[in-house]
Amino acid sequence: MNEWLHDLFRDRPWWMNAVMVFCAWMAFVYMPWDIFWKPVSQDQEVWFGIIFTGWSAKLLAVPHWIVYSAAVYGFRRRRGWMGVAAPIYTAQVAFGMFLWPILQYGSLLGLVLGVIAAVPFAGLTVAFWNARDHFAHERQAHRDKYGDWAVVTGASSGIGLAFARALAGEGMSIVLTARREEKLREVADELEKQNGIATRVVVADLSTQAGVDAVAAAVEDLEIAILVNNAGFGYAGRFDKLEAERLREMVMLNCMAPMLLTHKLLPGMQARRRGAVIIVGSVSGRQPLPLHNVYSATKAFDLHLGEALFVEMRSEGVDVLVLEPGSTETEFQQAAGEITHAGESPDKVVAVALDALGQQPSVISGWLNWLRANVASRLVPGPMVVHVAKHVMEVQTPSEMR
Ligand SMILES: NC(=O)c1ccc[n+]([C@@H]2O[C@H](COP(=O)([O-])OP(=O)(O)OC[C@H]3O[C@@H](n4cnc5c(N)ncnc54)[C@H](OP(=O)(O)O)[C@@H]3O)[C@@H](O)[C@H]2O)c1
């Protein structure tokens, strides 16, 4: 608990923490009560010094709720846009506090009360403006923070390839592993030429114990700074139509390989008191997914494993992150036997992960995916979520596999 509180409040001046706590109170307690429970007859909202009552106040409470929720997120994650949004919002409140008493009482009394009420918010506006660089912080390069070598599993295509390119772009040397040797050699050549880094190619089938052991043995002489457990595949269809052997391979690759490789490489990171483990999960791991039944279960495993390790390893100097992409344009859909559909670019997904590493236990790429995952799993009854998910999956699954 202490560790969590320390994490929550570190890196921010006390007064900003106080504003963040106030925003959290408004977003999670006061505004929901105001919107859903407070009688319309008692509703009052002040925007730009103008008082709204009744239904107009009820309606205007919704943007207020959005503002406070966005502010909690912006403070917590130090989003760059807060550097402008926070002073603008507090300036609006200062203006409102100045105007409100003048409209209420008029004359000199209103003016005096207006100035008294506006001063604290004007002060806050100045403080936020002066502290705007706090939100525009440059993230430390991963090589400086964690070390020289990264292992990327499934580096021959898609998200793994994008991870390898991004980390090599930061000057890290990369161990590239997957089954297709030719592709891995092409990637290694490209990364070496473009970034002047070293690479090591390890051809291994990570759905077997021998493959996991081969990767572990091939990196024994290196100080691995970042392990990206990315290799994985999906398998779309009704459970009784899926081949048991392929399902076994999927559980081995998606669950066992990340667990075993992490177990092998963590002690070195702990001894150096620096390092990072990324596990590529999926938004599919957020709820049971009919027609991607075993796949979504493997990704729930990845999510739980990674989020638990995030907390366990925090005090050991090792950062752990679960990346949860939604549909991404890679070879995944073809390998899973899905009907092709649009998705995000792997580069964007990887940028989201590398930005979130060290800040939070898991990250969902794309705000629409975030909304789907959180609104569905937290606000809608479980059985209903699963039925809706089945309809979505039906569109993506060939009829003979449904
Ligand atoms: N694309 C999406 O929509 C999406 C969404 C959510 C999560 N994800 C997750 O993202 C990760 C990467 O997938 P992707 O989208 O980049 O798909 P991808 O383009 O198909 O890449 C999968 C990678 O895994 C490797 N791989 C597959 N089977 C392997 C095995 N038995 N042993 C070793 N390597 C193996 C593949 O290389 P070889 O074939 O050369 O072995 C390839 O490099 C997966 O964990 C997936 O579950 C993807």
The ligand as an SDF file (V2000), in Angstrom:
LIG
                    3D

 48 52  0  0  0  0  0  0  0  0999 V2000
   -2.1270   -8.2200  -34.4590 N   0  0  0  0  0  0  0  0  0  0  0  0
   -3.1020   -8.1160  -33.5970 C   0  0  0  0  0  0  0  0  0  0  0  0
   -4.2380   -7.7620  -33.9380 O   0  0  0  0  0  0  0  0  0  0  0  0
   -2.8200   -8.4070  -32.1320 C   0  0  0  0  0  0  0  0  0  0  0  0
   -3.7340   -7.9330  -31.1870 C   0  0  0  0  0  0  0  0  0  0  0  0
   -3.5050   -8.1850  -29.8530 C   0  0  0  0  0  0  0  0  0  0  0  0
   -2.3760   -8.8670  -29.4660 C   0  0  0  0  0  0  0  0  0  0  0  0
   -1.4910   -9.3300  -30.3900 N   0  0  0  0  0  0  0  0  0  0  0  0
   -0.3180  -10.0910  -29.9260 C   0  0  0  0  0  0  0  0  0  0  0  0
    0.8530   -9.5100  -30.4620 O   0  0  0  0  0  0  0  0  0  0  0  0
    1.8770  -10.4770  -30.5070 C   0  0  0  0  0  0  0  0  0  0  0  0
    2.5850  -10.3950  -31.8400 C   0  0  0  0  0  0  0  0  0  0  0  0
    1.6930  -10.7220  -32.8470 O   0  0  0  0  0  0  0  0  0  0  0  0
    1.6620   -9.9560  -34.2480 P   0  0  0  0  0  0  0  0  0  0  0  0
    0.3750   -9.2410  -34.3110 O   0  0  0  0  0  0  0  0  0  0  0  0
    2.8890   -9.2020  -34.4430 O   0  0  0  0  0  0  0  0  0  0  0  0
    1.5480  -11.2010  -35.2270 O   0  0  0  0  0  0  0  0  0  0  0  0
    2.5600  -11.7660  -36.3090 P   0  0  0  0  0  0  0  0  0  0  0  0
    2.8860  -10.7180  -37.3110 O   0  0  0  0  0  0  0  0  0  0  0  0
    1.9410  -13.0400  -36.7820 O   0  0  0  0  0  0  0  0  0  0  0  0
    3.8740  -12.0750  -35.4810 O   0  0  0  0  0  0  0  0  0  0  0  0
    3.9850  -13.2040  -34.6480 C   0  0  0  0  0  0  0  0  0  0  0  0
    5.4460  -13.4570  -34.3530 C   0  0  0  0  0  0  0  0  0  0  0  0
    5.5530  -14.5830  -33.4950 O   0  0  0  0  0  0  0  0  0  0  0  0
    6.4640  -15.4990  -34.0610 C   0  0  0  0  0  0  0  0  0  0  0  0
    6.0590  -16.8720  -33.7500 N   0  0  0  0  0  0  0  0  0  0  0  0
    4.9030  -17.4870  -34.0700 C   0  0  0  0  0  0  0  0  0  0  0  0
    4.9230  -18.7480  -33.6440 N   0  0  0  0  0  0  0  0  0  0  0  0
    6.1280  -18.9350  -33.0510 C   0  0  0  0  0  0  0  0  0  0  0  0
    6.7410  -20.0410  -32.4080 C   0  0  0  0  0  0  0  0  0  0  0  0
    6.1440  -21.2290  -32.3140 N   0  0  0  0  0  0  0  0  0  0  0  0
    7.9900  -19.8840  -31.9050 N   0  0  0  0  0  0  0  0  0  0  0  0
    8.6480  -18.6950  -32.0190 C   0  0  0  0  0  0  0  0  0  0  0  0
    8.0920  -17.6070  -32.6060 N   0  0  0  0  0  0  0  0  0  0  0  0
    6.8510  -17.7400  -33.1100 C   0  0  0  0  0  0  0  0  0  0  0  0
    6.3860  -15.2580  -35.5650 C   0  0  0  0  0  0  0  0  0  0  0  0
    7.5980  -15.6300  -36.2150 O   0  0  0  0  0  0  0  0  0  0  0  0
    7.8290  -16.9650  -37.0030 P   0  0  0  0  0  0  0  0  0  0  0  0
    6.6070  -17.2880  -37.7700 O   0  0  0  0  0  0  0  0  0  0  0  0
    9.0140  -16.6340  -37.8580 O   0  0  0  0  0  0  0  0  0  0  0  0
    8.1700  -18.0020  -35.9680 O   0  0  0  0  0  0  0  0  0  0  0  0
    6.2320  -13.7520  -35.6060 C   0  0  0  0  0  0  0  0  0  0  0  0
    7.4860  -13.1550  -35.5250 O   0  0  0  0  0  0  0  0  0  0  0  0
    1.2110  -11.8140  -30.1990 C   0  0  0  0  0  0  0  0  0  0  0  0
    1.4910  -12.1850  -28.8800 O   0  0  0  0  0  0  0  0  0  0  0  0
   -0.2570  -11.5240  -30.3740 C   0  0  0  0  0  0  0  0  0  0  0  0
   -1.0530  -12.3590  -29.5780 O   0  0  0  0  0  0  0  0  0  0  0  0
   -1.6740   -9.0950  -31.7090 C   0  0  0  0  0  0  0  0  0  0  0  0
  1  2  1  0
  2  3  2  0
  2  4  1  0
  4  5  1  0
  4 48  2  0
  5  6  2  0
  6  7  1  0
  7  8  2  0
  8  9  1  0
  8 48  1  0
  9 10  1  0
  9 46  1  0
 10 11  1  0
 11 12  1  0
 11 44  1  0
 12 13  1  0
 13 14  1  0
 14 15  2  0
 14 16  1  0
 14 17  1  0
 17 18  1  0
 18 19  2  0
 18 20  1  0
 18 21  1  0
 21 22  1  0
 22 23  1  0
 23 24  1  0
 23 42  1  0
 24 25  1  0
 25 26  1  0
 25 36  1  0
 26 27  1  0
 26 35  1  0
 27 28  2  0
 28 29  1  0
 29 30  1  0
 29 35  2  0
 30 31  1  0
 30 32  2  0
 32 33  1  0
 33 34  2  0
 34 35  1  0
 36 37  1  0
 36 42  1  0
 37 38  1  0
 38 39  2  0
 38 40  1  0
 38 41  1  0
 42 43  1  0
 44 45  1  0
 44 46  1  0
 46 47  1  0
M  CHG  2   8   1  16  -1
M  END
$$$$
